[in-house]
Amino acid sequence: MAGQWFPKVAAYETNGVRGRASEGWDLHQYHGNSEFYADFGVYGVKIDVPEDRIVAATGFQYKQPVVKDGRKTYQFYAEDVHDFSWSASPDFVTAEDSFSSAGVPGVRIKLYLDPLHAKQQERYMHAAKSALAKLGEWYGDYPYTTLSVVVPPADAEGAGGMEYPTLVTGAAAKDDNPGYELERTLVHEIAHQYWYGIVASNEFEEAWLDEAFTSYTEDKLMAAIYGVSARTPIESLYMTNPMPLKLDAWDYGDSDAYAENVYIRGKLVLKAIESQAGEKTMSKIMRTYFQKYRFKHPDSQSFQRVVEAVTKDDWKAFFQSYVYRGESADFAVASIRTEPDGEGGYQSIVLLTRTQGSPQAATVQFGFKDGKTVRKTWDGIQSHIQIRLQSASPLSYVAVDPMLDIVLDHSRYDNYLKAEAPVRKRTKFDVTLGQLIDAIVGSMAW
Amino acid sequence: MNDAIRQGWETTKRHKYVLVALFLYRLLWGFFLYRFIDAIVAPILTRYPDEHPIGEAAKQLFAIEAQFRLLKTDLADRTLLMLGAMLLLRMLITPIVNAGLYYSFAHAQDQGGTQVLQGIRRSWKKVSLFYGAEKLIALAPAIWLIPFGRSAYLEMPNAASWIGQMLPYAAGWAIWMLAVHLPFLFMQFSAAAGDRPWQGAIRAIRRLLPLLGVTILLPLLSLLGSAAVSGATLIWTGLLAIALNQAFHFVRSTIALWTAACQHRLWQREEA
């Protein structure tokens, strides 16, 4: 696989691009954590390889390959792309098919598979066609005439799961009949064609505009094509280190923090917008953003403007909290006090808090000892609220956001609180743990 | 072995004031340990979503969140540090107690009272050296085992198969600790009595079988009692269970002292 193989010119930004006050170069050195940002251009490339090599590349072949003295020269041409990559192997098992649908005017899909996956041709072809069809339908036209899929062998894993203009690599072929990860990787890389390839934002400085959008689209594609649903609540809990999304890629510190925030948390931010605006409005937001900014290198603010224009609402606090500051919604039940009111009933005082995040309404469920439950809605505008309740029976527990509607609440344990710890269990754990620690310490010391 | 156990019991009785002091010392520790554990257990139980409207799923998410926070954040660091510091402090005090006790054991036939304080004054340095060396050697495999266990945990599909994989290593480590403990214990006896420590190590090997017998059997009693106390909390709750828990320190202290006295009898026997 030859990616990042030629000296690349930095992107030149004209006045107004990504909020620039004056034109100039967007200069960055190479960073291991970071991906792409370049200007669109026209590429004509001659590739001279040993005769037995089969070559896959960005764009299309505009001449038959020339064979001479045991060498073969391929000639490729691509326009409106911001990078060019290619791959060569004597072992590729190839297949080709044409495809068109609403939003996909006519594309040659070309597969270059590792022989181990020769029998998976149908799966790759089906995933590629379905993904293109959905992307064309949801966001807009696929503007190229080819899409090449390269599946590297097991020992070239490093080249797997990567996006280049009109050329993507699937996960390396390790297993002759893999599970849904085959489709998941492929539709993810094809979704990149829209966000990385066509919209083309600056991945040095705000990588989420590609990775998070692509991961969001990947989940949508997996659900629409294969009925595989996302595990959003678990992913949300995985965010133990939320950081800003508009941040230079190398400032995340390590690659885990980068990947968690830029891929997963960014995707969750989009899901949170979807859950607040509604699924229909969200598709309109995504389509409008794509249509308005294709080939334009937008920034986070461009996206915020689209969200505000489509929903006709103010999203400043939301973007400030979750995109620019990297906060968690962090709703919590801080305390419960429940006691007899002197008239045969009980009075309870419950303190709810929202220590981070933007104002957002939350459902609160109150459970009583007699099994009755009451649901209320807290508007979540202030950072805390004290609620007083009169009831026939003592309050047993309080749960804020019990149905897990608030996508960006990364600490859920504090959303639930009982009026008191169950006495029997508490003694049992205290005594058992005490005995255990005593036994261990006692085996080594007086 | 029976002889040693019987004579050990006599020695234990002779040191009844030491036993009382030991009990009070452990009771004090037990009190703080109980408060420390309860400060962790109570908040977890009040947050544990067992009555949550979405049922089982809430409990699963609670477990998942706990795992993420334990593995990915510094959540447990302070607690582990506190436990480690507590263990360290007790380990610093231990060889001093050992010095006094083992010296007094060695002079158990003498007239007059126990001679714990003289023992501490005379031999705490030497005994500390052997005790410290033993613990260093016994705990050394942790440097390799803890990172190994951690990475194995991350690779295993569930906790049960991880425990299955770790069990042989844990057993191996326990045997290693025991194998290091016995000769070093006898070296401490020799050091406290003013003998040459090497002799002690040789004696430990010569009397390995009865020594293993008392070293395993008596603490096993203690462990069974411990399990019984934990079990009792299923029936009793509140103050009664807590009182039983604290009172058990007396049993544990008695058995610990008795074990040490028996081991010392085995060390002594050749001279008698």
Interface residues (C-beta under 8 A of the other chain):
Chain A: P233 I234 L237 Y238 T240 N241 Q365 G367 T373 S396 Y397 A399 P402 M403 L404 S411 R412 Y413 D414 Y416 L417 K418 E420 A421 P422 V423 R424 K425 R426 T427 K428 F429 D430 V431 T432 L433 G434 Q435 L436 I437 D438 A439 V441 G442 S443 M444 A445 W446
Chain B: L22 Y25 R26 G30 L33 Y34 I37 D38 V41 A42 P43 L45 T46 R47 Y48 P49 E51 H52 P53 I54 A58 L61 F62 I64 E65 A66 F68 R69 K72 T73 L83 M86 L87 R90 M91 I93 T94 V97 N98 K135 P219 S222 L223 S226 A227 V229 S230 T233 L234 T237 G238 A241 I242 N245 F248 H249 R252 A256
